[in-house]
Structure formats: C-alpha cells, structure tokens
C-alpha cells in the first residue's frame, strides 16, 4: 500500500466540502444552460441536478461507495434544486457575470477533479487510476448537461478541458506521494485546473482536432454550456 492512502483518508471533511462546492458550481452552470435553452422550471431543475451530480455518482459507483452520496445525503440534492430555483427566477443576477456558464463550469471542474481524486485515493486506488477517475468526476457533469440539451459533449471537442481536470488531479497525486500537506496541495490543484481552463478560454488554447480545422469559436453562454469546444 502506498503512503498516499493515509494522506487521502485524512482529507475526508475537506473532500466533502470540495464536493459540495463543485455541486453548487455545476448546478449553477446547468441551471443557466437550461434558462438559455428556454426550458421550463422542471427542465431547469433536472439540468441543474444532472450537471451537479453525474460526475460524483459515476465516481462513487466505480469505487464502490454506494449508494452514491448524491442520492443519499440531503445537501447533494438540496443544493442543485436551490441553485436551479434561484437561477430560474433571478437569472439576470447570474448573468451579471460575463460568461456565467463557462465560469461556473470551470469552478465545478476544478473542485470535482480534486475532490474526486482525493476520494479515489481514500478508497485505495493507485495514483494513476485515481487521477483518471478524478478527471472523469470533473467532466461527468458537463457531459450529462450537454447531452440533455442535445449538444455534442464539450469534452469531445478541442479546447482544453479534460486536460485541465487531469492537471488538477495530478497535483493531488504528486503532492500526496511527495508528502506535502493537504493545505498546500488542495488549493494548488484547484487553482491550476481553474486557471488553465480559464486561460484556454481567454487565449483560445486548443489541442489538435480531426482534419486540422478547429471548431468555430463562440463565447456566448447563451449557445449552451461548453459551446466552445473542449478536450
């Protein structure tokens, strides 16, 4: 057994806090996308809940933490529903941010990538699988959200997205192996993922795409979450 397991187990309260922060951020992104697609209240709430919990549910099922926390603990259900209602009725307040869907999506990606890696390590996964599962935890909510509004999942396109999640997850794994304190590793992992994602949006950083032609860029969150391609 590698030393990183103890590092992860000690982070249980922090992992839960990050999970809830990611749940809130992705719930806002899902709800904002639902409003932009002119869904009714029920549709907005469904999209908010799916975006907020899909990645965490997948992670928990894979590592055997069942029933998943999102279906067992009240905050994981209450937060998406509250965020959906707030966004539905007070959407102009959310829209004061320049690109709310993309910003909340980037925040949720960072929180979930780090917390997903920590929880995977706590369940004794080796470093590489733990980092991969952390990445999937981060991108799962966005994929569910995009599919529900009939869009090609953003992560399958070009702009840096999953790579940012993997970078944040990698910081957690490497920091744990190096014996660094969680108080340092966790914020660094979150910041790296978030800033890498935001920089990719700001400067148009992209991975190579099939055929050599990048997809058309679109900054408007009104076109749906992740309307700019990601990978």
C-alpha positions in Angstrom: 0.0 0.0 0.0 1.4 3.4 -1.0 1.6 6.3 1.6 -0.8 8.4 -0.4 -3.7 6.4 1.0 -3.3 7.9 4.5 -2.9 11.4 3.0 -6.3 10.9 1.4 -8.2 9.4 4.3 -7.2 12.4 6.4 -8.9 14.6 3.9 -12.5 13.3 4.4 -14.0 16.6 5.6 -12.2 18.6 3.0 -13.2 16.2 0.2 -16.9 16.7 1.3 -16.5 20.5 1.3 -15.0 20.4 -2.2 -17.7 18.1 -3.4 -20.4 20.5 -2.2 -18.6 23.5 -3.7 -18.4 21.6 -7.1 -22.0 20.6 -6.8 -23.1 24.2 -6.3 -20.9 25.5 -9.2 -22.0 22.8 -11.7 -25.7 23.3 -10.5 -25.5 26.9 -11.5 -23.9 26.1 -14.8 -26.6 23.5 -15.6 -29.4 25.8 -14.5 -28.0 28.7 -16.5 -27.8 26.5 -19.6 -31.5 25.4 -19.0 -32.6 29.0 -18.9 -30.6 29.8 -22.0 -32.4 26.9 -23.8 -35.7 28.2 -22.5 -36.6 25.1 -20.5 -39.5 25.2 -18.0 -38.8 25.1 -14.3 -38.8 21.4 -14.1 -36.4 21.2 -17.0 -34.1 23.7 -15.4 -34.1 21.7 -12.1 -33.4 18.4 -14.0 -30.5 20.0 -15.8 -29.1 21.6 -12.6 -29.3 18.3 -10.7 -27.7 16.3 -13.6 -24.9 18.7 -14.1 -24.2 18.8 -10.3 -24.2 15.1 -9.5 -23.4 13.0 -12.6 -19.7 13.0 -12.1 -19.8 12.3 -8.4 -22.4 9.5 -8.9 -20.1 7.8 -11.5 -17.1 8.1 -9.2 -18.9 6.6 -6.2 -20.3 3.7 -8.2 -16.8 2.9 -9.6 -15.1 2.9 -6.3 -17.9 1.1 -4.5 -19.1 4.0 -2.3 -22.8 3.1 -2.8 -25.4 4.3 -2.5 -23.7 7.4 -4.0 -23.5 10.4 -1.8 -25.6 12.5 -4.2 -28.5 10.1 -3.7 -28.0 9.5 0.0 -27.2 12.9 1.6 -29.6 15.8 1.6 -27.1 18.6 0.8 -26.3 17.0 -2.6 -29.9 17.1 -3.5 -30.9 20.4 -1.9 -28.0 22.4 -3.4 -28.8 21.7 -7.1 -32.5 22.3 -6.5 -31.9 25.6 -4.7 -29.4 26.7 -7.3 -31.9 25.8 -10.1 -34.7 27.8 -8.5 -32.5 30.8 -7.8 -31.2 30.8 -11.4 -34.6 30.3 -12.9 -36.2 33.2 -11.1 -33.3 35.6 -10.8 -31.3 34.7 -13.9 -30.4 38.4 -14.5 -28.3 38.3 -11.3 -26.4 35.3 -12.5 -26.0 37.0 -15.9 -24.1 39.8 -14.4 -21.1 37.6 -14.7 -19.8 37.9 -18.3 -19.9 34.2 -19.1 -21.7 32.5 -16.2 -22.0 29.1 -17.6 -18.3 28.9 -18.6 -17.1 30.4 -15.3 -19.2 28.2 -13.1 -18.3 25.2 -15.2 -14.6 25.9 -14.8 -15.0 26.2 -11.0 -17.0 23.0 -10.8 -14.4 21.2 -12.9 -11.6 22.2 -10.6 -13.5 21.3 -7.4 -14.6 18.0 -8.6 -11.3 17.0 -10.2 -9.5 17.5 -6.9 -12.2 16.0 -4.6 -12.7 13.1 -7.0 -9.0 12.2 -6.9 -8.9 12.5 -3.1 -11.9 10.2 -2.7 -10.5 7.7 -5.1 -7.2 7.6 -3.2 -9.1 7.2 0.1 -10.6 4.1 -1.4 -7.1 2.7 -2.1 -6.9 3.3 -5.9 -3.4 3.6 -7.2 -2.2 7.1 -8.2 -2.8 6.9 -12.0 -6.3 5.4 -11.8 -7.1 7.9 -9.0 -6.1 10.8 -11.2 -8.1 9.4 -14.2 -11.2 9.0 -12.0 -10.7 12.5 -10.7 -10.7 13.8 -14.2 -13.9 11.8 -15.1 -15.5 13.2 -11.9 -14.7 16.7 -13.1 -16.0 16.2 -16.7 -19.0 14.0 -16.0 -21.4 16.7 -15.0 -20.7 18.8 -18.1 -21.1 15.8 -20.4 -24.5 15.0 -18.8 -25.6 18.6 -19.2 -24.6 18.8 -22.8 -26.3 15.6 -23.7 -29.5 16.7 -22.1 -29.7 19.8 -24.3 -28.8 17.8 -27.4 -25.3 19.1 -27.8 -22.1 17.2 -28.7 -20.4 16.7 -25.3 -18.0 19.6 -25.0 -15.1 17.4 -23.7 -15.1 15.6 -27.1 -14.1 18.7 -28.9 -10.9 20.8 -28.9 -10.5 23.5 -26.3 -8.6 22.4 -23.2 -11.0 21.0 -20.6 -10.3 17.4 -19.6 -6.6 18.2 -19.7 -7.2 20.9 -17.1 -9.0 18.4 -14.9 -6.2 15.9 -15.3 -3.7 18.6 -14.3 -5.5 19.4 -11.1 -5.9 15.7 -10.3 -2.2 15.2 -11.0 -1.2 17.8 -8.4 -3.2 15.9 -5.8 -1.5 12.6 -6.6 2.0 14.0 -6.9 1.6 16.1 -3.8 0.5 13.1 -1.8 3.4 11.0 -3.0 5.8 13.8 -2.1 4.3 14.0 1.4 3.2 17.6 1.0 0.5 19.0 3.4 -3.1 18.9 2.1 -3.4 22.6 2.9 -0.9 23.3 0.1 -1.8 20.5 -2.4 -5.5 21.1 -2.5 -5.6 24.8 -3.3 -2.8 24.4 -5.8 -4.6 21.6 -7.6 -7.9 23.7 -7.7 -6.1 26.8 -8.9 -4.1 25.0 -11.6 -7.2 23.4 -13.0 -9.3 26.5 -12.9 -6.7 28.9 -14.3 -5.7 26.5 -17.0 -9.4 26.2 -18.1 -10.0 30.0 -17.9 -6.7 30.7 -19.8 -7.7 28.2 -22.5 -11.0 30.2 -22.9 -9.3 33.5 -22.8 -6.5 32.7 -25.2 -8.0 30.0 -27.3 -5.6 27.3 -26.4 -6.6 24.1 -28.2 -5.5 20.6 -28.8 -5.2 19.3 -32.3 -8.5 18.3 -33.9 -9.5 15.8 -36.5 -9.0 17.2 -40.0 -6.8 20.0 -38.7 -9.7 22.6 -38.6 -10.7 23.8 -35.1 -14.5 24.2 -34.5 -16.0 27.6 -34.7 -15.4 29.6 -31.5 -18.4 31.0 -29.7 -18.0 32.9 -26.4 -21.7 33.3 -25.7 -23.0 31.1 -22.9 -26.4 31.6 -24.5 -25.4 29.0 -27.0 -25.3 26.4 -24.2 -22.7 25.3 -21.7 -19.4 24.5 -23.3 -20.5 25.9 -26.6 -16.8 26.4 -27.2 -15.1 23.1 -27.9 -13.0 21.4 -25.2 -10.8 18.4 -24.7 
